[in-house]
Amino acid sequence: MQTSMTTQASVQAFQALVNEIHDLNATQSLLGWDLEVMMPAKGAPLRAKQLATLAKFSHNLMTSNEMQEHLRNLRQPGVYDRLDTMSQALVREVGRAYDKSVKTPIELLQEMVETTAEAHNSWVTARANKQFKQFEPVLRKIISLNQRLADALGYEDSPYNALLDEYEPGLTVKQLDPLFAKLKSELLPLLKGIQNSGYVPDTEFLKKGFFPKEKQLAFAEMVLRDMGFDFESGRLDLSAHPFSSGSSTHDVRLTTRVDEHDVFSALSSSMHEGGHGMYEQGISPALNRTLLAEGTSLGIHESQSRMWENQVGRSKAFWQAYFPKLQETFPELAQVTLDQFYHAINRVQSSFIRVESDEVTYNLHILLRYELEKALIEGQMKVDEVPEAWSAKMQEYLGITPANDAEGALQDIHWSHGSFGYFPTYTLGNLYSAQFFNTAKKQVPNLEKSISQGQLLPLKSWLNQEIHVVGKMENAETIVQRVTGEPLNATYFVDYLWGKYGEIFSIKR
């Protein structure tokens, strides 16, 4: 067995190697942000090469003989058991990444990076032209690459399981199928009850008039500051599809998009991305330059964004504080009452665009994407069949049919990123967020009253302490059990929806 001094030296050398890998990954993240926010369109081909080179260097370090030796030594039970908690977590997570990396051919990794970098502009162009066929060739290649990746990583039952594990470790089709079936059985009666209630909130004033971009961005920035987003460690920019990106706890980038004929959309997406960003900023600085300095799973990450967007940003308590400020910013809303505005932003209506859908129908959008993704990866569907299948499922679940591909299969950026297996984490995020917020209301004194007074930091501080600070030192299952005292339970989300929308639409469960 190694001596204590030898173990300490091995840990230090291991951590130094991990730091280098993280630096390369952080640089890739920064270049990826630039690609979508500031880079000229003609820069895409060379940027793809640059990203591929960085990915190659990172992969080579992760799969190096040096890394293999460090993990061989530090994974020994007699050695691992004597490590401090942070070092154990680092060995566990880096070991997991190493096991995946050694199974992934470097040629496949480089081809994936290059293909997805070029696919971004292809998606932007196809979406602008509303022509899925323009995106088909590169999407076909991306699906093939994901299938090859699944084969390389290995899987049981479905190749889609290998891809799910990239975003939500341990999640499988066998778990998702009954979860989605249960949610559908709960959500459809609620949706039907709302549709049969006879009440349709007026939303015309939300999109009536002209709401200048500068004013919308200034209002969104004010709310983000009140939420606790640190602009000395972050920034807010515009992009075609809102996203967040971070290279450290001190460099977190948010993006949003603005419709000058919609007063709510930019704020909603900014609060959503702000939830992601504050998660990254709230991770312990001690974890910087390690693979622990990130959210533990995309489901937990999404819980933070959905909580700020919905449990807070669509609540009456929040708008009791912020509606007067919105009216000051946009005087054309002066004649609108708080209740009218609250009901308007919580209108339930089948819509084509996922990111603009309401809380009741949102998960039906995710179910649609999950079923199509699984069919594509399992080879049960061809790429050119996607638009027709998309329209058929939209009609089945939401009773509407897209007029064009921009309203349908081209609305999301995820497939151009190669992110198959990502969408289900949005639904997990909804479930986690309701369960966390239910606990926060019990543990944070007068939480909803504080929110109604524009005091948002108590919630942010609770989230920092209970969820953010540990980064990836704890997995999703551990965090949920520790914070709420029980495993993931969909009941909290369903109860939240019925309670809120039952009151708005005067319907009973």
Secondary structure as UniProt FT lines:
FT   HELIX           4..37
FT   HELIX           41..43
FT   HELIX           44..62
FT   HELIX           65..74
FT   HELIX           77..80
FT   TURN            81..82
FT   HELIX           85..103
FT   HELIX           106..129
FT   HELIX           132..134
FT   HELIX           136..153
FT   HELIX           159..167
FT   TURN            169..170
FT   HELIX           173..196
FT   HELIX           204..206
FT   HELIX           213..227
FT   TURN            231..232
FT   STRAND          234..238
FT   STRAND          244..248
FT   TURN            249..250
FT   STRAND          251..256
FT   TURN            260..261
FT   HELIX           265..282
FT   HELIX           285..287
FT   TURN            288..289
FT   TURN            291..292
FT   HELIX           298..306
FT   HELIX           307..312
FT   TURN            313..314
FT   HELIX           316..329
FT   HELIX           331..333
FT   TURN            334..335
FT   HELIX           338..345
FT   HELIX           354..356
FT   TURN            359..361
FT   HELIX           362..377
FT   TURN            378..379
FT   HELIX           383..385
FT   HELIX           386..398
FT   TURN            405..410
FT   HELIX           414..417
FT   TURN            420..421
FT   HELIX           424..443
FT   TURN            445..446
FT   HELIX           447..452
FT   TURN            453..454
FT   HELIX           457..463
FT   HELIX           464..468
FT   TURN            469..472
FT   HELIX           476..484
FT   HELIX           491..505
//
